[in-house]
Amino acid sequence: MATVKSYHPSITAERRAEWKLMRDCMDGESAVKSRGETYLPKPTGYKTAEDGGAALYDAYIKRAQFPELLAPSVAAMIGIIHGREIPIEMPAQMEYLWENADSHGLPLEAFHRRITRELLVIGGYSVLADMAESGGDPWLAGYNRDTLINWDDNWYVLDETDLVRTGFVWEQLEKYRVLTMDGSFYAAAVYSGQTETGEPIQVRGRGGRLLPRIPLAIASAMDLSPRVEPPPLIGVARAALSIYRKSADQENALYMGGNPTLVAINGDAPSAVGAGVVHEMRGTEGLTPDLKYVAMPDTGLKARREEMDKDREAAVMAGARLFEQTAAGDESGEAKRLRYASETATLVSIAQSSCLLLERSLRNVAMLMGLPEDGIVVEAPTDLMDRTMSPQDFAALFGVYKEGGMSWDTLHALGQRGGIYSPERTAEQENRLIDMPLVNDAAVVA
């Protein structure tokens, strides 16, 4: 029976397993190993042991090595996207968000990085603009993609289940928030478990105004939509998991090969072994006693190492795929349409989705405050690669500008992109710092 806990049809068990894999790989080796047989199957022969192979499997999993590939990749990509300051324009009344975006002291730039991180790791993120019933300043509440469990047109279900402290004890409180349109205005209802705690309440903005839309913004790795796609870096996580499994077999084989077993044939086993220990064996009549070490052959070790190297290359390629089409500013409108219609996210599309999500969220805050939304802009980067301009290139561009082939604003924009001009100054501010007047701008020269 469908309840408030029901999932949208596109959130399948396979997709939730992918999200869990991504989270565990981000958390590292301890998290992956804590999942036991979910990620590392128990060898069949272990099950014949008296304890069901528990001790053998414990040693098997401890020797295995999980490669930390995903977290450094995500950190590097966040650094690329946010390596340059992303310009954000908003009304002066909203500037408090720079220091406290989420009502818990998280700066707006850090909140933006969190959005980008979730788009890279899971492939989606949601932000709800909210404010206290008693009034005050609105804030941005971020929701991981796996907490938006159901949706339709103007209808969303958010899983807000979390740990709640009562005295010294923390307990999990099951809670859901349903956002909908009550007639022409936004309303919300809260469920404790599966029980609705009250009738849907029409949420009001500053001054008691009813809100004409739900202030929830949702982004995927490619656009502003609740679409559910494979995580952009799932290939890196799968390659890391494959290396982990091969590593378990490799380390186990090395352990067994480096610790040979002493076998007594047709005689009593020695009570002690080691340097200086003499053991005398007497065989029965007609049988020759023997004492030898038996070790696991190293057959397959080299092949397994080669396969692990291939997995590492696959992880690198899975991450490198996001760098395709990074110069999105050079794409035609048709090329962009085709790319966004495809199933492949790129680093630029993730950066643009992150900026669009933040921009839409800030506009929702403006709606709550009764402020104009048109002036709110988050300028998404169009080229994430290093485009540092050489002095020779800038001199050539300046020659074109001097001859009247481009405007000062265009030259300034190109200079900012190439690292010549400061990204914190406008074209007009930059001109004030230049001794000579603008060559081909009569208004400024005058």
C-alpha positions, 0 to 999 in steps of 0.5 A: 500500500502506498504511504508517505514513505513510497518512492518515486518509480524512477528511484529503483533499488538498483539506483539506491544501491549505486547511491550507497556505493558512492557514499561508502566510497567517499567515506573510504576503506573503513566504510566499504569494509564495514559492508562485509559481503555486500562488496566483498563476497566470502570465498566458497571454501570458507563456509566449510569451517566450523565457524562458517568461515567467520575468522577466515573471512575476517582475516581475508577482508582485513588484508584487502586494500581499498583504493581511495580514488573517488574522494580525491577525484571529487575534491579535485573537481570541486577545486576546478569548478570553484577555483575562480570566484563565481560572481553572485549578484543579489539585493543588499537585503540578502547579503546576510546569506554570505555569512550564514546561508543555512541558519547554522553559520555555513557561508554561502560559498561553502553552501555552493561547494556542497551543492557541487559536491553532491552533484558530482557524487550522487548526481542531484541536490535539492534546496528549499528556501524556508523561514520561521513561522514567527518571521525573521530572515529566510535561509537555504535548507539543502536536501541530499538527492536520496531524501527527495523520495517522491514528486510530481507537478507541484508536489514533493515529499522530503524525507527528514528522518534524522537523529534527535537528542533527548537528554543524553540519548540520541534516537532516530526520529522518522519525519517527512515533509510534503510540499504542495500547492493549496489552490494557487498558493504553497502549503506544507504538511509534516508527517511523523512516521506515517501519521500526518501531524496536522492539516497542510499549512499555507506557508507565508512569506514576509509580511504575511504574503501567500506564496505563488510557488513552492520554493524548492529548487532541484538540480541533476548533473545536467539541468534543473530537474528531478531526473534520476540518472547514474551518478557522474562518477559511478565508473570511478566507484565501480573501478575502485570496488573491482580493485578492492576485490582483486586486492583481497585475492591478491593479498590472500595469495601472497599471505598463503604463499609467504607462510608455507604449511609444514607437512609431516608424511608417514611420521609424527608432526614436530613439536617445534620448528625453527632454526636449531630445532632437530626433528627425528622421524621414524617411518613404519615398515615399508613407508618412508617418512618425509617432512616438507613445506607446502606453499600456494603457487604464485600462479595468477598473481601477475595476471591479477596485478595486470587486471588491477592496473587496468581497473585503475586506468578505467577509474582514470578514464571514468573521471576524465570523461567529465572533462569532455566538452569543457569549453562549453562557451564555444558550443552552438545552441544546437550542440548544447541542446544535443549534449543536454539531451544525451545521458552524459554529464560533463564538468561544465554541465555540473558547474552550470547546474550547480550555479543555476540551482543556487540562483533559483534558490536565491530567487526563492529567498527573494520571493519569501522576502518580497524582493525583486528576483530579476537582479539575482544572478549566479554567473556560471563558468563557461570554461574550466580549463586553465586559459591563462593569457600570455603577454603576447596574446594580450598585446595582440588583442590590445592592438585589435582594440586600439584599431577599433576592432572590439570594445573595451568591455570585450577586451576587459572580459577577455583579459579577466578570463585570461588572468590579466585583469582582476575578476573583482573589478568591473571594466569601468573600475579597471579603466580608472586605474589605467593612466591612459584614457580608453582609445576608442570610447569617446564617452569615457575619453570625454 
